[in-house]
Amino acid sequence: MAYYLTFDLPTSTNKLYSRTRHGVRLSDEARAYKEYASLMARNQWDGEPLKGDISVTYRFYGSKADWDNLCKVLGDSMNGIIFCDDSQIVEAHVYMFRKDKNKHVEVSVTQL
């Protein structure tokens, strides 16, 4: 059974991380997005986090950003809500619909 979630697009790739004298860290904008995405995941999920191996499909609409950075922040946002940890993801599919005007991301999660 697949579970479906929808989010606004993540923070642009070049704004995900900031450099400090202590190294690289998530930017304030990226932290705010993670909080937003976690809240959206909680609002769309009413069960316990899935256990075991997970397959995830990301469909990005209207984004020109790098897919791997977008998936990273979304996966982290769903930790402890949709699945226990994003290390459970053993299969992932990513689709980019760059020309779409309706900017958002659709995520489907399947327990294997």
Backbone bond lengths (Angstrom), bond angles and torsions (degrees), N, CA, C in turn:
res aa  C-N    CA-C-N  psi(-1)  N-CA   C-N-CA  omega(-1)  CA-C   N-CA-C  phi
1 M - - - 1.440 - - 1.523 109.12 -
2 A 1.324 115.92 131.95 1.464 121.03 178.70 1.519 109.85 -97.80
3 Y 1.305 115.50 144.98 1.455 123.10 176.23 1.522 107.54 -113.42
4 Y 1.320 117.77 139.54 1.462 122.38 -173.51 1.525 110.75 -118.80
5 L 1.331 115.06 135.52 1.459 121.72 178.46 1.522 108.49 -135.14
6 T 1.321 116.44 153.58 1.459 122.13 178.05 1.516 109.20 -130.14
7 F 1.334 116.01 138.65 1.460 122.86 -179.75 1.521 109.53 -137.26
8 D 1.334 116.22 159.97 1.459 120.31 165.20 1.515 106.77 -68.03
9 L 1.325 116.15 160.74 1.466 119.15 178.25 1.525 110.96 -63.34
10 P 1.326 116.74 144.40 1.466 119.87 176.08 1.526 111.73 -65.05
11 T 1.295 114.29 165.12 1.454 123.51 173.60 1.525 109.58 -50.83
12 S 1.334 116.09 143.64 1.457 118.72 -179.50 1.523 110.27 -58.47
13 T 1.292 115.47 149.79 1.458 122.67 -173.01 1.523 112.80 -54.74
14 N 1.321 116.87 -43.43 1.462 118.63 -176.32 1.523 112.47 -74.10
15 K 1.324 118.07 -3.71 1.458 120.94 177.78 1.536 112.28 -109.59
16 L 1.327 118.09 4.97 1.458 120.60 -177.99 1.517 113.25 -71.72
17 Y 1.309 116.81 -36.74 1.456 120.72 -173.65 1.522 110.11 -125.75
18 S 1.316 115.22 149.58 1.457 119.75 174.42 1.522 108.09 -129.86
19 R 1.306 114.89 150.45 1.464 120.46 179.32 1.524 108.55 -94.82
20 T 1.317 114.16 135.84 1.464 120.70 175.08 1.519 107.39 -128.12
21 R 1.294 116.30 175.91 1.473 118.23 177.93 1.522 111.52 -68.01
22 H 1.350 116.61 -13.35 1.465 121.76 178.53 1.527 112.05 -97.92
23 G 1.325 117.57 4.37 1.462 121.09 179.32 1.518 111.88 118.65
24 V 1.307 116.13 -157.04 1.457 121.94 -177.96 1.521 108.69 -97.18
25 R 1.333 116.67 137.87 1.460 121.76 178.00 1.515 109.16 -142.78
26 L 1.324 115.17 164.34 1.459 119.44 175.29 1.518 109.20 -61.22
27 S 1.309 116.59 138.07 1.460 120.32 177.44 1.525 109.79 -72.04
28 D 1.315 116.63 164.20 1.468 120.96 176.55 1.526 110.22 -59.87
29 E 1.329 116.56 -38.72 1.462 121.08 179.22 1.530 111.17 -64.60
30 A 1.320 116.71 -40.85 1.463 120.52 178.69 1.524 111.10 -68.05
31 R 1.335 117.36 -39.48 1.464 120.16 176.79 1.528 110.81 -62.84
32 A 1.327 116.49 -40.06 1.467 120.28 178.07 1.529 110.09 -63.96
33 Y 1.347 117.04 -39.54 1.463 119.37 178.07 1.525 110.68 -65.09
34 K 1.333 117.29 -43.24 1.467 120.20 179.25 1.527 110.98 -59.63
35 E 1.320 117.01 -40.26 1.466 120.60 176.99 1.525 110.43 -63.61
36 Y 1.343 115.90 -45.22 1.469 120.64 177.65 1.528 110.42 -58.82
37 A 1.343 116.73 -50.12 1.464 120.87 -176.30 1.525 111.05 -64.54
38 S 1.315 117.73 -37.55 1.468 120.53 176.76 1.523 110.37 -63.83
39 L 1.320 117.22 -42.36 1.465 121.33 177.55 1.533 110.52 -63.14
40 M 1.324 116.68 -43.67 1.472 120.69 178.41 1.528 110.69 -63.42
41 A 1.329 117.00 -40.34 1.469 120.38 178.46 1.525 109.97 -62.76
42 R 1.333 116.85 -44.69 1.475 120.16 178.35 1.526 111.42 -61.02
43 N 1.337 116.12 -38.56 1.470 120.22 -179.77 1.523 112.62 -69.27
44 Q 1.337 117.47 -23.43 1.457 121.51 -177.35 1.533 112.64 -102.82
45 W 1.314 117.82 -0.62 1.461 122.52 -173.82 1.513 108.88 -127.67
46 D 1.326 116.90 128.74 1.461 118.62 -179.21 1.522 113.63 -119.27
47 G 1.313 117.29 8.97 1.464 120.35 -178.47 1.513 112.18 -111.57
48 E 1.311 113.76 -175.43 1.463 121.34 174.05 1.534 108.08 -75.79
49 P 1.331 117.76 157.18 1.468 119.54 175.41 1.530 110.74 -59.36
50 L 1.327 115.74 140.42 1.463 121.05 178.52 1.522 109.70 -67.37
51 K 1.314 115.84 145.19 1.462 121.97 177.36 1.532 108.51 -112.26
52 G 1.293 116.55 158.52 1.459 120.78 178.01 1.515 112.13 86.05
53 D 1.325 114.94 -169.17 1.462 121.58 -177.03 1.526 111.13 -70.10
54 I 1.337 114.88 142.57 1.458 122.67 -175.15 1.530 109.45 -128.39
55 S 1.329 115.59 143.51 1.459 122.70 168.77 1.526 107.12 -112.27
56 V 1.327 116.65 134.75 1.459 121.22 -179.10 1.523 109.29 -127.09
57 T 1.320 115.92 136.72 1.463 121.62 173.97 1.520 107.99 -119.68
58 Y 1.328 115.90 126.19 1.464 122.64 177.29 1.519 108.06 -109.04
59 R 1.321 116.38 132.27 1.465 122.19 173.68 1.531 107.48 -123.35
60 F 1.329 115.44 106.58 1.465 121.36 -178.35 1.526 109.17 -96.45
61 Y 1.310 115.99 127.88 1.462 122.10 -179.64 1.529 108.84 -114.90
62 G 1.325 116.08 123.71 1.455 121.43 174.18 1.515 115.73 79.58
63 S 1.318 118.51 16.38 1.463 121.37 -179.39 1.523 110.39 -106.47
64 K 1.318 115.56 139.75 1.461 121.00 174.91 1.532 110.64 -106.30
65 A 1.324 116.51 2.87 1.468 121.77 -177.09 1.526 111.33 -74.18
66 D 1.329 115.60 167.37 1.460 122.02 176.30 1.527 109.04 -70.31
67 W 1.304 117.04 130.36 1.465 121.71 -175.43 1.528 112.34 -62.11
68 D 1.339 117.74 -37.02 1.461 119.17 -174.08 1.528 112.35 -67.38
69 N 1.318 117.74 -37.00 1.463 119.59 177.32 1.529 111.24 -69.85
70 L 1.326 116.78 -36.26 1.463 120.12 178.49 1.522 110.80 -65.31
71 C 1.329 116.29 -41.54 1.468 120.37 179.26 1.521 110.97 -65.31
72 K 1.320 117.47 -37.42 1.465 121.52 -178.29 1.519 111.00 -59.97
73 V 1.315 117.62 -50.66 1.461 120.23 -176.72 1.532 111.03 -68.52
74 L 1.319 117.55 -34.40 1.464 119.88 177.46 1.526 111.58 -70.07
75 G 1.327 116.67 -43.75 1.463 119.85 178.21 1.513 111.30 -59.25
76 D 1.327 116.68 -45.07 1.463 120.87 177.69 1.522 111.46 -61.48
77 S 1.324 117.34 -36.00 1.468 121.85 -178.47 1.518 112.73 -68.20
78 M 1.332 116.93 -26.27 1.465 120.66 -177.33 1.533 112.82 -92.77
79 N 1.353 116.32 -6.06 1.476 120.71 178.11 1.522 110.38 -56.70
80 G 1.331 115.31 134.07 1.451 120.84 176.41 1.515 114.58 76.53
81 I 1.333 116.85 -2.09 1.468 121.42 -179.52 1.528 109.52 -117.06
82 I 1.324 116.18 -62.59 1.463 121.73 -179.40 1.523 110.13 -86.62
83 F 1.312 116.01 -41.84 1.465 122.65 175.77 1.512 107.75 -136.71
84 C 1.306 116.63 162.64 1.475 120.03 -177.27 1.523 111.17 -63.88
85 D 1.334 116.84 -44.50 1.459 121.95 -178.87 1.518 108.99 -154.36
86 D 1.332 116.48 144.91 1.459 118.86 -178.93 1.527 113.13 -67.89
87 S 1.329 118.33 -7.00 1.465 120.37 173.33 1.533 110.82 -68.74
88 Q 1.332 117.53 -12.79 1.470 121.70 176.95 1.527 111.84 -73.72
89 I 1.333 117.20 -15.78 1.469 120.62 -178.25 1.521 108.32 -72.63
90 V 1.328 115.62 112.52 1.463 121.14 179.71 1.527 111.51 -110.34
91 E 1.321 116.21 -7.10 1.460 121.51 179.51 1.521 107.25 -146.70
92 A 1.337 116.62 132.87 1.456 120.48 179.48 1.527 109.84 -141.80
93 H 1.309 114.65 143.45 1.462 122.24 176.44 1.524 106.86 -128.42
94 V 1.330 115.98 136.74 1.460 120.55 -178.59 1.516 108.79 -129.72
95 Y 1.317 115.02 130.49 1.460 121.94 177.08 1.516 108.07 -124.91
96 M 1.327 116.50 131.49 1.458 122.17 179.92 1.531 108.73 -114.94
97 F 1.303 115.80 120.86 1.460 122.82 176.15 1.525 106.34 -112.20
98 R 1.317 115.67 76.66 1.464 122.38 -169.07 1.520 113.78 -64.01
99 K 1.317 118.68 -31.37 1.466 120.97 -174.89 1.521 113.56 -87.46
100 D 1.310 117.79 -3.89 1.456 120.70 -178.97 1.525 109.77 -66.92
101 K 1.314 117.31 135.33 1.472 122.29 -177.82 1.532 112.50 -82.79
102 N 1.329 117.15 -22.71 1.459 122.01 -178.13 1.530 108.68 -88.34
103 K 1.325 116.90 87.92 1.467 122.23 -172.24 1.523 111.45 -71.63
104 H 1.336 114.88 118.27 1.462 121.72 176.69 1.521 108.81 -171.68
105 V 1.323 115.73 176.30 1.459 120.94 175.48 1.521 108.07 -132.43
106 E 1.313 115.10 137.43 1.462 122.07 174.98 1.525 107.37 -111.63
107 V 1.318 115.52 133.02 1.459 121.16 -177.60 1.535 107.69 -123.46
108 S 1.316 115.84 129.71 1.466 119.04 171.16 1.536 107.55 -117.24
109 V 1.319 114.78 137.84 1.458 122.48 -177.04 1.516 107.99 -124.22
110 T 1.319 116.74 129.93 1.458 122.16 179.04 1.523 108.76 -127.64
111 Q 1.310 115.12 130.20 1.464 120.20 173.89 1.514 107.43 -80.87
112 L 1.319 117.76 126.54 1.476 121.49 -177.22 1.516 110.90 -87.82
